[in-house]
């Protein structure tokens, strides 16, 4: 039984290349344009955060994806899809250890419920998303030095990729094969026997080559920092009291099944945030290169903690004590984005900042720091 009819999609190769942050490949680079464009989630319901991500509104994309995860714990299929979406948004804008944990969670949910999906269109989408997430998790585990977990992710993905290919949907197999070939190219391991010969005969080598090129550019050779721990080291501030406290509270080990896999599960840790937000705000204006990328990633993770706290109601009576620091962080991130040509991200930061200022009124109207933030918000696009 054929799940899906293959369509010609090579003429829209760069239509879904996500925006890149400073220090990562440009969407117009040859590496980015060589991305293999098959996406099992393309056009699916519940993937609005990916559209937000493509526009460049990184803060809102992660927030939307995290909210979707929180809202679907009673529906395993929707939760699995939302975990896959969260993994992508988190990888684009924050700690990659949370991203790989989300990918692994999506794989587990689809795998554990694979028999319950039947053989219709939802099953094809779900199993293809499993293969995609397994491939992404493999790349991240490999990059972080977790070779056994990378191998395990590939083995799970291969099982379902071969099943789908045998039923007429070959794109996931091409996708996974290209990503695995990229890993083995780096390790020097032989690349034969990755898929069954009868499956290999169904695949287009050019699809696999494009996918391998994408895997190298987007994951394996993508310049860091990628994780919060790497970001703090890159800033040179990792031994500062605020940094050690933040690291202890937020660091996630993406190789452990019992670790948090969403920002909400990781928590808000409000008490650690003001000093950390103030440090990022002070440093961003005069820092560039890898250190600047470290401050940016750290700042986005601090913002997400504030967002989680707001969603949980923790800031209902405490926003007046945090608005100065959260708002100052958003202003610094927005000005930095504007400086580096990321106008949509600057507007995203500006929208968040104006929301904080409104919610924290009248304190933001009567305090000098509020006046500074109001004036700064007018410098950011909307």
C-alpha positions in Angstrom: 0.0 0.0 0.0 1.4 3.4 -1.0 1.2 6.0 1.7 2.1 9.0 -0.4 2.7 10.0 -4.0 6.1 11.5 -4.6 6.0 15.0 -6.1 8.6 17.2 -7.8 9.8 19.7 -5.2 13.3 20.6 -6.4 12.3 23.9 -7.9 11.5 25.3 -4.4 14.8 24.4 -2.8 15.4 27.5 -0.7 11.8 28.4 0.2 12.0 26.9 3.7 15.5 27.8 4.7 15.2 29.3 8.2 16.7 32.6 9.2 20.2 32.4 10.6 21.7 34.2 13.6 25.0 36.0 13.5 27.8 33.4 13.3 25.8 30.9 11.4 25.4 30.2 7.6 23.5 32.9 5.7 20.2 31.8 4.1 21.7 33.0 0.8 24.9 31.0 1.1 25.6 28.0 -1.2 25.4 25.7 1.7 22.0 26.9 2.8 20.6 26.8 -0.7 21.7 23.2 -1.1 19.2 22.0 1.6 17.1 19.0 0.6 13.6 20.5 0.9 11.5 17.5 1.9 9.7 18.3 5.1 7.0 16.0 6.5 5.6 18.9 8.6 5.2 21.2 5.6 1.6 22.5 5.5 0.6 20.4 8.6 -1.7 21.9 11.2 0.0 23.0 14.4 3.2 24.1 12.8 2.6 27.8 13.0 5.8 28.4 15.1 7.8 27.3 12.1 6.2 30.0 10.0 7.1 32.5 12.7 10.7 31.1 12.7 11.0 31.5 8.9 10.0 35.2 9.4 12.9 35.6 11.8 10.9 36.2 15.0 13.0 33.8 17.0 11.7 34.7 20.5 8.1 34.3 19.5 8.7 31.1 17.6 10.1 29.3 20.7 7.4 30.8 22.9 4.7 29.6 20.5 6.2 26.1 20.2 6.6 25.8 24.0 3.0 26.9 24.6 1.8 24.3 22.1 3.6 21.6 24.0 2.1 22.7 27.2 -1.4 22.6 25.7 -1.3 19.1 24.2 -0.2 16.7 26.9 -3.5 14.8 26.7 -3.1 14.1 22.9 0.0 12.1 22.2 0.0 12.7 18.4 -0.3 16.4 18.7 2.3 16.4 21.5 4.8 14.4 19.3 4.3 16.9 16.5 4.7 19.8 18.8 7.9 18.3 20.3 9.3 18.1 16.8 8.4 21.7 16.1 9.8 22.8 19.5 13.1 21.0 18.7 13.5 23.0 15.5 12.7 26.4 17.0 14.8 25.8 20.0 17.8 24.8 17.8 17.5 27.9 15.8 17.3 30.3 18.7 18.5 28.7 21.9 20.1 25.8 23.8 20.7 22.9 21.5 20.5 20.5 24.4 16.9 21.3 24.8 16.4 20.9 21.1 17.9 17.4 21.0 15.9 16.4 24.1 12.7 17.6 22.3 13.6 15.6 19.1 14.2 12.5 21.2 10.9 12.9 22.9 9.1 13.2 19.6 10.8 10.0 18.4 9.8 8.1 21.6 6.2 9.3 21.3 5.8 8.3 17.6 7.7 5.0 18.2 5.7 4.0 21.2 2.4 4.6 19.4 3.4 3.6 15.9 0.9 0.7 15.8 -1.9 2.9 16.9 -1.5 5.2 13.9 -2.7 2.7 11.3 -1.7 3.2 7.7 -3.4 6.4 6.6 -2.1 9.9 5.9 -1.6 10.7 9.6 0.5 7.6 9.9 2.7 8.6 7.0 3.2 12.1 8.4 3.9 10.8 11.9 6.4 8.2 10.9 8.2 10.5 8.4 8.4 13.1 11.2 9.9 10.4 13.4 12.6 9.7 10.8 13.3 13.5 10.5 13.6 13.9 14.3 15.7 10.8 14.6 18.1 12.2 12.0 18.3 15.6 13.6 18.9 14.0 17.0 21.6 11.8 15.5 23.4 14.9 14.2 23.2 16.7 17.5 24.2 13.7 19.6 27.2 13.2 17.3 28.3 16.8 17.5 28.1 16.7 21.3 30.3 13.5 21.3 27.5 11.1 22.3 28.3 8.5 19.6 26.2 5.6 21.0 23.1 7.8 21.2 23.7 9.0 17.7 23.9 5.4 16.5 20.7 4.5 18.4 18.9 7.4 16.9 19.9 6.3 13.4 18.9 2.7 14.1 15.4 3.8 15.1 15.1 6.1 12.1 16.3 3.5 9.7 13.6 1.0 10.8 10.8 3.4 9.9 12.6 4.9 6.9 12.9 1.5 5.3 9.2 0.7 6.1 8.0 3.9 4.5 10.2 3.4 1.4 8.8 0.0 1.0 5.3 1.5 1.0 6.1 4.2 -1.6 7.4 7.1 0.5 11.2 7.2 -0.2 12.0 10.8 0.9 12.6 10.0 4.6 15.1 7.3 3.6 17.0 9.7 1.4 16.9 12.2 4.1 18.2 9.9 6.8 20.8 8.3 4.5 22.3 11.7 3.6 22.5 12.8 7.3 24.1 9.5 8.3 26.6 9.8 5.4 27.6 13.2 6.7 28.3 11.8 10.1 30.3 8.9 8.8 32.3 11.2 6.6 33.5 13.0 9.7 34.3 9.8 11.6 35.9 8.0 8.7 33.6 4.9 9.1 32.6 2.9 6.1 29.4 4.1 4.5 28.2 0.9 3.0 25.3 -1.2 4.2 23.4 1.7 5.8 20.1 0.7 4.2 18.8 -2.5 2.6 20.0 -2.8 -1.1 16.4 -2.9 -2.3 15.7 0.4 -0.5 18.8 2.0 -1.9 17.8 1.2 -5.4 14.6 3.4 -4.9 16.5 6.5 -3.9 17.8 9.4 -5.9 21.5 9.9 -5.1 21.1 13.7 -5.7 18.5 13.9 -2.9 20.9 12.1 -0.5 23.8 14.4 -1.6 21.8 17.5 -1.0 20.7 16.3 2.5 24.3 15.4 3.4 25.4 18.9 2.4 22.6 20.4 4.5 23.5 18.3 7.5 27.1 19.5 7.4 26.2 23.2 7.0 23.3 23.3 9.4 24.5 21.0 12.1 27.9 19.3 11.9 30.0 22.3 10.9 27.7 25.1 12.1 29.8 27.5 14.3 28.9 27.7 17.9 28.2 28.3 20.6 25.2 25.9 20.5 24.4 25.1 24.1 24.1 27.3 27.2 27.2 25.8 28.7 29.2 26.7 25.5 27.6 30.1 25.4 28.7 31.0 29.0 32.2 29.8 28.2 32.3 31.9 25.1 31.4 35.0 27.0 34.4 34.6 29.3 32.0 35.1 32.3 31.4 31.5 33.2 33.1 31.9 36.6 31.0 34.9 37.6 28.6 34.2 40.4 25.5 34.9 38.3 26.8 32.6 35.5 27.5 29.7 37.8 24.1 30.0 39.4 22.4 30.3 36.0 24.4 27.3 34.6 23.5 25.1 37.7 19.8 26.0 37.3 19.4 25.8 33.5 22.0 23.3 32.1 20.3 20.4 30.4 22.0 17.1 29.4 20.4 16.2 26.2 21.7 12.6 26.5 19.5 11.7 29.4 15.9 10.6 29.0 14.8 12.0 32.4 16.1 15.5 31.6 13.7 18.4 30.8 12.9 18.7 27.1 10.9 22.0 27.0 11.5 25.4 28.6 8.5 25.0 30.8 9.9 21.7 32.2 13.2 23.4 32.8 11.5 26.1 34.8 11.8 29.8 35.3 14.3 30.2 38.2 13.3 33.8 38.7 15.7 34.5 41.5 18.7 34.0 39.2 17.5 36.1 36.4 18.0 39.8 37.3 21.8 39.6 37.7 22.1 37.5 34.6 19.9 39.8 32.5 21.8 42.8 33.7 25.1 41.2 32.7 23.9 40.3 29.2 22.5 43.8 28.7 25.8 45.4 29.7 27.9 43.2 27.6 26.0 43.0 24.3 26.7 46.5 23.1 30.5 46.2 23.0 31.0 42.5 22.1 31.4 40.8 18.8 32.5 37.4 17.4 32.0 34.2 19.3 31.7 36.1 22.6 28.9 38.1 21.1 27.1 34.9 20.0 27.5 33.6 23.5 25.9 36.6 25.0 23.0 36.4 22.5 22.2 32.8 23.2 22.5 33.4 27.0 20.1 36.3 26.7 17.6 34.4 24.7 17.5 31.6 27.3 17.1 34.2 30.1 14.2 35.7 28.1 12.6 32.3 27.8 12.8 31.8 31.5 11.0 35.1 32.0 8.4 34.0 29.4 7.8 30.7 31.3 7.4 32.6 34.5 4.9 34.9 32.9 2.9 32.0 31.5 2.8 30.3 34.9 1.6 33.4 36.6 4.7 33.8 38.7 5.1 37.4 37.6 1.6 38.4 38.5 2.7 40.3 41.6 6.5 40.3 40.9 6.7 41.9 37.4 7.4 45.3 39.0 10.6 43.8 40.5 11.7 42.2 37.2 10.5 44.5 34.5 13.6 46.7 34.6 15.9 43.6 34.0 13.6 41.7 31.5 12.9 44.9 29.6 16.6 45.9 29.6 17.5 42.5 28.2 14.9 42.8 25.4 16.1 46.3 24.5 19.7 45.1 24.3 18.8 42.0 22.2 16.6 44.2 19.9 19.3 46.9 19.4 21.9 44.1 18.7 19.6 42.5 16.2 19.0 45.8 14.5 22.8 46.5 14.4 23.4 43.1 12.8 20.7 43.5 10.1 18.1 41.1 11.7 15.2 43.5 11.4 12.4 41.0 12.1 14.1 39.8 15.2 14.6 43.4 16.4 10.8 43.9 15.9 10.1 40.7 17.8 12.2 42.0 20.7 10.5 45.4 20.4 7.0 43.8 20.6 8.0 41.8 23.7 9.5 44.9 25.3 6.4 47.0 24.7 4.3 44.2 26.2 6.4 44.1 29.3 6.2 47.9 29.7 2.4 47.8 29.4 2.0 45.0 31.8 4.3 46.5 34.4 2.6 49.9 34.4 2.4 52.2 36.3 5.9 51.3 37.6 7.3 51.7 34.1 5.8 55.2 33.9 7.1 56.7 37.2 10.6 55.2 37.5 13.6 56.5 35.5 14.4 53.1 34.3 10.9 52.8 32.8 11.4 56.0 30.9 14.7 54.8 29.5 13.0 51.6 28.3 10.1 53.5 26.8 12.4 55.6 24.9 14.4 52.6 23.8 11.3 50.7 22.6 10.6 53.6 20.2 13.9 52.9 18.5 12.9 49.3 17.7 10.7 48.4 14.7 7.2 46.9 15.3 
